[in-house]
Amino acid sequence: MGNRKTLAAVLLLAAFFFSVVPSEVHAQSGSSGYYVMSLDANVDPGVVNYVTSSIGDAQSAGASHIVLVLNNFGGDGQSMDSIIQAMANYESGGGQLITLVGPLGASAVNTGAFIAEASDKVYMMNGTTIGSANAVVATSVTDSTAAFTTFMQSLTAYFGRNGTAAGLMVSEDASYSASQALKLHVVDGLVNASSVADALGQLGVPSSTPIQTEGISAQLISILSDPNLASVLFLAGVLAIMVDLFHPTLVLSAAGAAAIVLALIGFGYFGAPLSALLLMFIGAAFIFLEVKTHHGVSAIGGVVVFALGVLLVFQNTAAPAPVQSGIVPPSNVVSPSPVTYGILAVLGVVIVIGSIYLYRLRRDLESRKLGLFEMKRMIGQEGVMTSDLKANMLGTANIGSEDWTVTSRQDLVKGARVKVKETDGYKLVVEPV
């Protein structure tokens, strides 16, 4: 009963925390009409949360212009689609979204190139780069360079820029410096500034406008939404609870439940299919069944089913929403890393071997407890020494038709009648009758 209450409390606290944290609001004055946010991270569900909530804040503050200071080297395609969709919704509502590739040395490559070209206006600072967007094709559902090239061309041309040159960023993996991108009209302008603050000033942004950055909630989502980490957390949680079934403790139950809850939250943000989660729960059920079977077969089967669920998670093929005039970006998947395979394999072996070991350990402990209980019942019974015994040493005696290891505080000879006075561990303490 105590364990169930603990699990319920953990689930409620986790649900409350993550229902509140992602709604973190960024303070921003909309009096100037500008809202500035910085995106300097790989694109993932946490960044999606940050960008979409920031756009919502800007709309609430009445900002008619959003400036995205961009430095991005990649990320997952589905999150990129979500960000582009959020940008399109803001732009279709009458707002203007401007991307500034900066500061000095920054890049808008891979997913960053697509995000930049989804803006009304794109500006680059000196010493920045845009392009090299072919890497996203390697993990696509269709694995089609042509599909991504068409998407980039359509997206860029929609905003009146050079779709042909932009398409080469995908088909030929081309990259352009700021001056090259301006000459090819892949971007709308070059800002000659040494700092982001100066560049923003040249774009008409008041100096008092703060630059919003990714908050704690988005960072937590970024961490948890990694399917590699979520898979490991889920299996580690199952292992902790299984250990607790053999040797009940509140700490392991709470830790295991918390790990599973965090994993499910991460899978939710990643968009894991329900069938994958169902397979993982079935695998967990087989692992827990090992508590009853004790032969390792159930644990092995559970680990295999769980692994199939994990692989299905990585085949997430949710269709993205169309953006701008029916332009639809190709969907992407994320592949499990070798480290994930290694960790899951180690945890799987630990679960199988550990379940067998824990069962045998518990069986031995129960056997010992039963043995000690049986020895207590021998107190007061009489028997005969079957060996000589020196004081405080060990000897044998037949008591209750069984041979026992005995000790005594005085010398005893073979054949002497004795009576059990007390027990000492697994020895009987006897005295002469």
Secondary structure, DSSP 8 states (H G I E B T S, - for coil): -HHHHHHHHHHHHHHHHHHHGGG-------TTSEEEEEE-S-BSHHHHHHHHHHHHHHHHTT-SEEEEEE-B--B-HHHHHHHHHHHHHHHHTT-EEEEEE-STT-EEETHHHHHHHTSSEEEEETT-EEE---GGGGGBSS--HHHHHHHHHHHHHHTTS-HHHHHHHHHS--EEEHHHHHHTTSSSEEE--SSHHHHHHHTT--TT--EE---HHHHHHHHHT-HHHHHHHHHHHHHHHHHHHHS--HHHHHHHHHHHHHHHHHHHHHT--HHHHHHHHHHHHHHHHHHHH-SSHHHHHHHHHHHHHHHHHTT-------BTTTB----B-----HHHHHHHHHHHHHHHHHHHHHHHHHHHHHHHHHHHHHHHTTTT-EEEESS-B-TTSEEEEEETTEEEEEE-SS-B-TT-EEEEEEEETTEEEEEE-
